[in-house]
């Protein structure tokens, strides 16, 4: 490997396993000193141990790299500050932040508890903000930085049973676009990746749900889902693109969201108008009902059509 990140310092959250581990290892191989953050929790956020982070640090050091352990919880604002300060104390600066930590508590929305909602939002969305907020202060001062956060197609396109996870991940995409505008002038780039890989989080999804999601998978522009290569993506497949975004070669890539799935890398478009109707003045509901099917509503697909007969709807029956 090269030394594209020599003398750089990186923080990778959730780096004890899976995608985060792959990113931490490759950043180190490219010369970066790495703070390996991982609270060592179970997929649902319970428990906690230092072993996963420590094993990654030992692996990096065995290969001649520099790394230290941090087990703070990204969901806690003050603890997140300590994650960033660990980089400062150990290596003198913070150049790269990879927001990867996450948990999973899948439920259909009518079964989703407030606790499960709050827990997932706290780690993914709040955790990404917390670490970004503290890193941004340092990066702004030094006029350099790279922030790369993990979004998900679950939020960008939607997956059943993941209202909490999807809301957090779509929120991360929005946060990315805003913070990119705020920090860009200081030499800091902020981008997001929607990764797809076989991780322990994916392994917790029931087979039936996984099959449905695969059938409704994300197609690239002009491409049918069935034409995508099979999902044989490994967690380590995400790391090369993260490393690229962290290098000087990507200095002008800012505020973007990318899909990374095995050998597939796609730039995802920002939300944009597809069709527009305009009139001079305010529309009436009657006018909209008349014109909508032939304009805005053309070719719209309901992702989950109702299974009840029409006569069972509101206002029907005796």
Buried (B, 14 or more C-beta within 10 A) or exposed (E): EEEBBEEBBBBBBBBBBBBBBBBBBBBBBBBBBBBBBBBBBEBBBEEEBBEBBBBBBEBBEEEEBBBBBBBBBBBBBEBBBBBBBBBEEBBEBBBBBBBBBBBBBBBEEEEBEEEBBBBBBBBBBBBBBBBBBBBBEBBBEEEBBBBBBBBBBBBBBBBBBBBBBBBBBBBBBBBBBEBBEEBBEBBBBBBBBBBBBBBEBBEEBEEEBEEBBEEBBBBBEEEEEEEBEEBEBBBBBBBBBBBBBBBEEBEEBBBBBBBBBBEBBBEBEEEEEEEEEEEEEEEEEEEBEEBBEEEBEEEEEEEEEEEEEEEEEEEEEE
